[in-house]
Amino acid sequence: MGAIAPPLSGVRDGLPANRSRLIRDYVEALEGAIRLERLPAYAPELNPVEYIRAHLKQHEVAYFRQEDFAELTTFARRRPTSMQRCNTLVSGFWKQAEPP
């Protein structure tokens, strides 16, 4: 028999929608398949998304010369998708966000 997969972990912030009865009922109905961790009120160092945003801002979008705001918006929206192909980069953001 194969090994049982560990539960999927997710992080949530204090957004009221994330604390709703609907979310709680959904997670409970999955019977342990998802484990949610609550982020403190302000802890960007624990949120891997913050590292992705910082990387985009400093390395991807910083040197892009756009003709107009719409072109910059289109470029910036496509960059995270292309980052998915770089597993070591994204994995590094997750490791950096782990608490000590």
Contacts in CASP RR format, 6 or more apart in sequence:
PFRMAT RR
TARGET T0000
AUTHOR 0000-0000-0000
METHOD contacts of the structure
MODEL  1
MGAIAPPLSGVRDGLPANRSRLIRDYVEALEGAIRLERLPAYAPELNPVE
YIRAHLKQHEVAYFRQEDFAELTTFARRRPTSMQRCNTLVSGFWKQAEPP
7 32 0 8 1.000
7 33 0 8 1.000
7 34 0 8 1.000
7 35 0 8 1.000
8 33 0 8 1.000
8 34 0 8 1.000
8 35 0 8 1.000
9 34 0 8 1.000
9 35 0 8 1.000
9 36 0 8 1.000
9 37 0 8 1.000
10 34 0 8 1.000
10 35 0 8 1.000
10 36 0 8 1.000
10 37 0 8 1.000
11 36 0 8 1.000
11 37 0 8 1.000
11 38 0 8 1.000
11 39 0 8 1.000
11 46 0 8 1.000
11 47 0 8 1.000
12 18 0 8 1.000
12 19 0 8 1.000
12 23 0 8 1.000
12 36 0 8 1.000
12 37 0 8 1.000
12 38 0 8 1.000
12 39 0 8 1.000
13 38 0 8 1.000
13 39 0 8 1.000
13 47 0 8 1.000
14 38 0 8 1.000
14 39 0 8 1.000
14 41 0 8 1.000
17 23 0 8 1.000
27 34 0 8 1.000
27 36 0 8 1.000
39 46 0 8 1.000
39 47 0 8 1.000
40 46 0 8 1.000
44 50 0 8 1.000
45 97 0 8 1.000
46 97 0 8 1.000
46 99 0 8 1.000
47 97 0 8 1.000
48 93 0 8 1.000
48 94 0 8 1.000
48 96 0 8 1.000
48 97 0 8 1.000
50 97 0 8 1.000
51 92 0 8 1.000
51 93 0 8 1.000
51 96 0 8 1.000
51 97 0 8 1.000
52 80 0 8 1.000
52 83 0 8 1.000
52 90 0 8 1.000
52 93 0 8 1.000
55 83 0 8 1.000
55 89 0 8 1.000
55 93 0 8 1.000
56 76 0 8 1.000
56 79 0 8 1.000
56 80 0 8 1.000
56 83 0 8 1.000
60 76 0 8 1.000
60 79 0 8 1.000
61 72 0 8 1.000
61 75 0 8 1.000
61 76 0 8 1.000
61 79 0 8 1.000
64 72 0 8 1.000
64 75 0 8 1.000
66 72 0 8 1.000
66 75 0 8 1.000
83 89 0 8 1.000
83 90 0 8 1.000
84 90 0 8 1.000
END
